[in-house]
Amino acid sequence: MISLVRAGLIRGFACVVIALGGGSLVACAANIVASEIVIPETGYLLGPEDVLKISVWRDEHLTQETVVRPDGMITFPLIGEVTAAGRTTEDLRSEIARRLVKFIPTPNVTVTVLKVLSYRIYVLGRVNKPGEYMVGHQTDVLQALSLAGGLTPYASENDIKIMRRGGVDQQVFHFRYGDMRQGKDLKQNMLLQRGDVVMVP
């Protein structure tokens, strides 16, 4: 099921010709220009700063908008603290309904994502538009480079790194743009996760 979630409006595609070392590659990515993003709701994992609407049928006092806090938690009336980050809306809905049973016999709970604000990646270094990008969860390295306007002429195309932090540990993945341009080792064009940093030296 595809749902329309407010967090960046996708209006077509932006294509960038990235040229280096005598060759070129056309990379396309969604052009996010306003405030809505289309994402597959069943597979989306909530994250900090996402805005949710939680509704309990026939109980307006238990219907509210809430923001996932930096620690991944939300606070809901009657049941208190609930972990939201890293869970689907259905998973969160099920837990809230289960915990409300103590107070309401058959609670009918709905959880809706109003704004997707947690899926951000960072492209830094020798690209034309370095910075933070709010994207959907299906974004690979080439698309991220495209969003950043491509590599500058002095970029080290075969020494690009993707840095991913998980807790206290940090993983580093290597990306050789020159190989990609020649159609080699295509599997290195990995999907990025929220918070990933693409560094172009």
C-alpha positions as CSV (number, residue, x, y, z in Angstrom):
1,M,0.0,0.0,0.0
2,I,1.3,3.4,-1.0
3,S,0.5,6.4,1.2
4,L,1.1,10.1,0.8
5,V,3.0,11.4,3.8
6,R,3.8,15.1,4.4
7,A,7.5,15.6,4.3
8,G,8.7,16.7,0.8
9,L,6.7,16.8,-2.5
10,I,8.3,14.7,-5.2
11,R,7.8,16.5,-8.5
12,G,9.4,14.5,-11.3
13,F,13.1,13.7,-11.4
14,A,16.3,15.8,-11.5
15,C,19.1,14.4,-13.6
16,V,22.7,15.4,-13.3
17,V,25.6,14.6,-15.6
18,I,28.5,13.8,-13.4
19,A,31.7,14.0,-15.5
20,L,35.2,12.9,-14.4
21,G,38.3,11.4,-15.9
22,G,37.1,11.7,-19.5
23,G,33.8,9.9,-18.9
24,S,30.3,10.8,-17.7
25,L,27.4,9.3,-16.0
26,V,23.8,10.5,-15.9
27,A,22.3,10.1,-12.4
28,C,18.7,10.8,-11.6
29,A,17.0,11.4,-8.3
30,A,13.7,12.6,-7.1
31,N,13.4,16.4,-7.0
32,I,12.0,17.2,-3.5
33,V,10.7,20.7,-3.6
34,A,7.8,21.0,-1.2
35,S,6.3,19.1,1.7
36,E,5.2,15.6,0.8
37,I,6.9,12.3,0.1
38,V,5.4,9.1,-1.2
39,I,6.6,6.1,0.8
40,P,5.4,2.5,1.2
41,E,3.8,2.9,4.6
42,T,4.0,-0.8,5.5
43,G,7.8,-0.8,5.4
44,Y,8.6,2.5,6.9
45,L,10.4,2.5,10.2
46,L,9.7,5.5,12.4
47,G,12.6,7.7,13.6
48,P,13.2,10.8,15.8
49,E,11.4,14.0,14.7
50,D,8.7,12.1,12.8
51,V,5.3,13.6,13.5
52,L,2.5,11.1,14.2
53,K,-1.2,11.4,14.7
54,I,-2.6,8.7,17.1
55,S,-6.3,8.3,17.2
56,V,-8.6,6.3,19.4
57,W,-12.1,5.9,17.9
58,R,-14.8,7.7,19.8
59,D,-12.4,9.2,22.3
60,E,-11.2,12.7,21.3
61,H,-9.2,13.0,24.5
62,L,-7.0,10.2,23.3
63,T,-6.5,11.6,19.8
64,Q,-3.4,13.7,19.5
65,E,-0.4,14.6,17.4
66,T,3.0,13.8,18.8
67,V,6.6,14.0,17.8
68,V,9.1,11.1,18.2
69,R,11.7,12.4,20.6
70,P,15.4,12.2,20.1
71,D,15.5,9.2,22.4
72,G,13.0,7.4,20.1
73,M,10.1,7.6,22.6
74,I,6.7,9.1,22.6
75,T,4.3,9.8,25.5
76,F,0.7,8.8,25.3
77,P,-2.1,9.4,27.8
78,L,-2.9,6.6,30.2
79,I,0.0,4.4,29.2
80,G,2.9,6.8,29.4
81,E,6.2,6.1,27.6
82,V,6.2,4.1,24.4
83,T,9.1,3.2,22.1
84,A,8.4,4.5,18.5
85,A,11.7,4.7,16.7
86,G,12.7,1.6,14.6
87,R,9.1,0.4,14.5
88,T,6.4,0.4,11.8
89,T,3.1,2.2,12.4
90,E,1.3,-1.1,12.7
91,D,3.7,-2.3,15.3
92,L,3.3,0.9,17.3
93,R,-0.5,0.8,16.9
94,S,-0.6,-2.8,18.2
95,E,1.3,-2.0,21.4
96,I,-0.7,1.1,22.2
97,A,-3.9,-0.8,21.7
98,R,-2.6,-3.7,23.9
99,R,-1.7,-1.4,26.7
100,L,-4.9,0.6,26.5
101,V,-7.0,-2.6,27.2
102,K,-6.5,-2.0,30.9
103,F,-8.5,1.2,30.6
104,I,-10.7,0.7,27.5
105,P,-12.3,-2.7,26.7
106,T,-11.8,-2.8,22.9
107,P,-9.7,0.2,21.9
108,N,-9.7,1.0,18.1
109,V,-6.3,2.7,17.6
110,T,-5.0,4.3,14.4
111,V,-1.4,5.6,13.9
112,T,-0.7,7.9,11.0
113,V,2.6,9.5,9.9
114,L,1.9,13.2,9.3
115,K,5.5,14.3,8.6
116,V,8.6,12.3,7.8
117,L,11.5,14.3,9.2
118,S,13.9,11.6,10.3
119,Y,15.1,10.3,7.0
120,R,18.1,12.6,6.4
121,I,21.4,11.9,4.8
122,Y,24.5,14.1,4.5
123,V,26.7,14.6,1.5
124,L,30.0,16.4,2.3
125,G,33.3,17.3,0.7
126,R,34.0,17.9,-2.9
127,V,30.5,18.0,-4.3
128,N,28.8,21.0,-5.8
129,K,26.0,21.3,-3.2
130,P,27.2,19.7,0.1
131,G,24.8,19.5,3.0
132,E,21.9,17.7,4.6
133,Y,19.2,16.1,2.5
134,M,15.8,14.9,3.5
135,V,14.9,11.9,1.4
136,G,12.8,8.8,1.1
137,H,14.2,5.5,2.4
138,Q,15.0,4.2,-1.1
139,T,18.1,6.3,-1.9
140,D,21.4,4.9,-3.1
141,V,24.8,6.5,-3.3
142,L,24.6,7.7,-6.9
143,Q,21.3,9.3,-6.2
144,A,22.7,11.1,-3.1
145,L,25.6,12.4,-5.3
146,S,23.1,13.6,-7.8
147,L,21.1,15.5,-5.1
148,A,24.4,17.1,-4.1
149,G,25.0,18.3,-7.7
150,G,27.7,15.8,-8.6
151,L,31.4,15.7,-7.9
152,T,33.7,18.7,-8.4
153,P,36.6,18.4,-10.9
154,Y,39.1,17.9,-8.1
155,A,37.2,15.2,-6.2
156,S,38.9,11.8,-5.5
157,E,36.3,9.7,-7.3
158,N,37.6,6.4,-6.2
159,D,38.0,7.3,-2.5
160,I,34.4,8.1,-1.6
161,K,33.3,6.8,1.8
162,I,29.9,6.2,3.4
163,M,30.0,6.5,7.1
164,R,27.2,4.9,9.2
165,R,26.8,5.1,12.9
166,G,25.1,2.5,14.9
167,G,25.1,3.2,18.6
168,V,28.7,3.8,19.7
169,D,30.2,2.0,16.6
170,Q,30.7,3.5,13.2
171,Q,31.0,1.5,9.9
172,V,32.8,2.8,6.9
173,F,31.9,1.6,3.3
174,H,34.1,2.4,0.3
175,F,32.6,3.6,-3.0
176,R,34.7,3.7,-6.2
177,Y,32.8,6.1,-8.5
178,G,35.3,5.4,-11.4
179,D,34.4,1.7,-11.3
180,M,30.7,2.5,-11.3
181,R,31.2,4.7,-14.3
182,Q,32.7,1.8,-16.2
183,G,30.0,-0.6,-15.1
184,K,32.1,-2.5,-12.6
185,D,31.2,-3.6,-9.1
186,L,27.7,-2.2,-9.3
187,K,26.7,-3.7,-5.9
188,Q,28.7,-1.0,-4.2
189,N,25.9,1.4,-5.0
190,M,24.3,0.6,-1.7
191,L,21.0,1.9,-0.3
192,L,21.6,4.6,2.3
193,Q,20.1,4.6,5.8
194,R,19.0,7.6,7.8
195,G,21.9,9.5,9.2
196,D,24.4,8.1,6.6
197,V,27.2,10.5,5.6
198,V,28.7,10.4,2.1
199,M,32.2,11.9,2.2
200,V,33.8,12.9,-1.1
201,P,37.5,13.8,-0.5
